[in-house]
Amino acid sequence: MAENEINTLVVRKPCFGLPTGCTQCLSAYLYLKFAQLPFQLDFHLNYPDSDQIPYFEVGNYVAYNNEKGGVIDCLKRDVGVVDLDSGISSLPDWIQTKAMLTTWLADALAYELWVGSEGYSSSPAYTIYYSDLSWPLGKVLFWRKARWIKQKHGINNENAELKKEEIYRRAKSAYGALSTWLGEQSYLFDNRPSSLDATFLAHGLVVLQALPESSVLRSKLLEHANLVRYVQQCKTEFIDDNPTPTYSWQFHTAGSSSTSSRSTSSSKTKSKPKREKTEEEKTFKRRSKYFVAAQLVAVVVFITIMTSFDDAEVDLDE
């Protein structure tokens, strides 16, 4: 990695006092902080449901989150970012912990954000992902994600309460196991940061900062004082000491923005030199031109399907 090249992590917008409200983006942010890699932050407001975000730009290289292993594994493999998991990623306890974080806890947070909230506009997911979109588009994308989560867990009107209890029971077990494993240490493994610390801390920060006081998941995390301390220490060191950029900064509106102003998380603000976009970036930018049109079509289709579905339910009840 050349010294004069600017490293830029592109994430979803800041909110709830965090540099980004998206757990995947926040996890990447924290990993790079742990790795002590200088980088700038940029924000992408389009594609709230895109699996390419977060992505990382350095020189002519771009690593997208939907590539094999995600953005961090791409950087370790292709750019030489330090591997914080070296020597511990093959441990049975590490593998089990990763499974808990990426399934039970990730599922519980997704449930709270899209299914367990009292409504579209009151859900933190609205602020994190959809508030910059027009009302119809944002609401349809929210409904689509909520519907996908219900289908993933097999949730329907008959078993909704049982599924809810199961999701929270697993989250409670995961928090308990993590609390026991962490003990009085500063990090989960070998008392040094790893990708699992970044994953859990991103989860914990969103739970404590974004979810309301009435949140079931938040209350279960608050039962474990050492986990709360762990999250708060991270917030103090890596977020409170690095003020979050505000909306007065410019934001990404396409796959790459090498000529736009950069919001920075480092001590210096630099201008990134112009470069020729890769074919993947050009494709990503072309797709953005059709984003609104495609989502308008989605609105029409979704409303048509839901109307037909509701009519069928009425006929069945009769």
Sequence and secondary structure as in RCSB ss.txt:
>XXXX:A:sequence
MAENEINTLVVRKPCFGLPTGCTQCLSAYLYLKFAQLPFQLDFHLNYPDSDQIPYFEVGNYVAYNNEKGGVIDCL
KRDVGVVDLDSGISSLPDWIQTKAMLTTWLADALAYELWVGSEGYSSSPAYTIYYSDLSWPLGKVLFWRKARWIK
QKHGINNENAELKKEEIYRRAKSAYGALSTWLGEQSYLFDNRPSSLDATFLAHGLVVLQALPESSVLRSKLLEHA
NLVRYVQQCKTEFIDDNPTPTYSWQFHTAGSSSTSSRSTSSSKTKSKPKREKTEEEKTFKRRSKYFVAAQLVAVV
VFITIMTSFDDAEVDLDE
>XXXX:A:secstr
  TTS EEEEES  BTTBS S HHHHHHHHHHHHTT   EEEEB S TT SS SEEEETTEEEETTSTTHHHHHH
HHHT    TTTTTTTSHHHHHHHHIIIIIIHHHHHHHHHTSSS TTTSHHIIIIITTS HHHHHHHHHHHHHHHH
HHHT  TTTHHHHHHHHHHHHHHHHHHHHHHHTT SSSBTTB  HHHHHHHHHHHHHHHHS TT HHHHHHHT H
HHHHHHHHHHIIIIITS    TTS  B SS  TTS  EESSS           HHHHHHHHHHHTHHHHHHHHHH
HHHHHHHHHHHHHHHHH 
